[in-house]
Amino acid sequence: MASYPPIVRHQQYAYAHEWTYQNQKLWPPQCKGHSQSPIELPSKNAVKTYFSDLNFDSTVHTKNPIILTNSGHTVETRFANSSMHPTVSGGGLSGEYVLEGFHFHWPSEHKVPGHKFPLEGHFVFYAKKHQSIKNALKAKNGVAALGVFYKLQKGNNPAFAFLNNVENIAHRADEGIYSDFDVALADLLPIGSKFYRYYGSLTTPNCNEVVVWTVFMKPLHIGKQQFNQLRKIWDKHNKLLKFNNRQIQKLNGRKVYVGV
């Protein structure tokens, strides 16, 4: 069996004091900005734009061990191998971005007209030139987030086999475990799908307005049983995390672009 370094708590991309989804009105003042996320993605008023393909490096197809952590707000996931940092560029991005980690929201945070999906994955990348997520959170367009919608299906999706380990952290907020399953990032992304693009924020405090959002139009699938495993997570107050989506935010004149 491969040996890995001791697990160190992987701090979520927010640095505010403790907060909850039940009391979003109490989130810090920064979360009342004019370029907040998530939003309802328009079907008629989106600006049609040609985007080149997103370019992922070869490691996006490589299966590697992952670490799962119950943050008390979601299941945080990152690669255990410190040298495993898939990158993305192209697609209208201003440079190369490095994967920090990914996590999930139920129900979806972004919305298409009249509809929300059961689940949304957020794949968070930081601009390589800033060298770390901490530095990127202070810079305009420092973070590139990929949003993926998931529909429910009867059978399990092999790409989500790692969720079998969630029960081991369901009641252990802030503790991480090495998953028994290896993951290839490409299996969780609709690579090649058209997407929406807009400029917004993190969807958790401190709600930093530094995010280039890419939300894929094509949804993928997750098994109903696998989805229910995610929803067994408990928060830091020993309560079941029934939902972890932020309320829809106003556009405030921002443009939303859609690939053609």
Secondary structure, 3 states (H helix, E strand, C coil): CCCCCCCCCCCCCCCCCCCCCCCHHHCCHHHHCCCCCCCECCCCCCEEECCCCEEECHHHHCCEEEEEEECCCCEEEEECCCCCCCEEEECCCCCCEEEEEEEEECCCCCEECCECCCEEEEEEEEEHHHCCHHHHCCCCCCEEEEEEEEEEECCCCHHHHHHHHHHHCCCCCCCEEEEEEEECHHHHCCCCCCEEEEEECCCCCCCCCCEEEEEECCCEEEEHHHHHHHCCCECCCCCECCCCCCCCCCCCCCCCEEEC
